[in-house]
């Protein structure tokens, strides 16, 4: 099973590089197809990792479902970055980030860390939110009505990062 996992990782790296660096795949339906294959590849890597480890833990379950939500988000945003597709993509990615946070908390609990966030993580999340705000001001982003959603999303990404680094 470890060989299958390695093959899935090599396949994913190859497909992502093709998607990122092949100009003929940058636009139209080809872009959506490649992005969908890349997204499915991340899910495939998660499934192969579960089989390679020999067990489905709470951690691996939440990582897998988070990868599925991220794949959904990629597909929705590949269809359109406006209107309902944008909202569905944003909600899919947000759900995936929340599932990753749950996974990381389960992973931390396996090592004896049972706190949601310690004071250092809270400070780091606050610093990241300030950084995101500063960058938004610097590039003159016009969030408008989307500002609360953007801040919630930035907080989720920051919390996910802090939990991943704390494992």
Secondary structure, 3 states (H helix, E strand, C coil): CHHHHHHHHHHHHHHHHHHHHCHHHCCHHHHHHHHHHHHHHHHHHHHHHHHHHCCCCHHHHHHHHHHHHHHHHHHHHHHCCCHHHHHHHHHHHHHHHHHHHHHHHHHHHHCCCCCCCCHHHHHHHHHHHHHHHHHHHHCCCCCHHHHHHHHHHHHHHHHHHHHHHCC
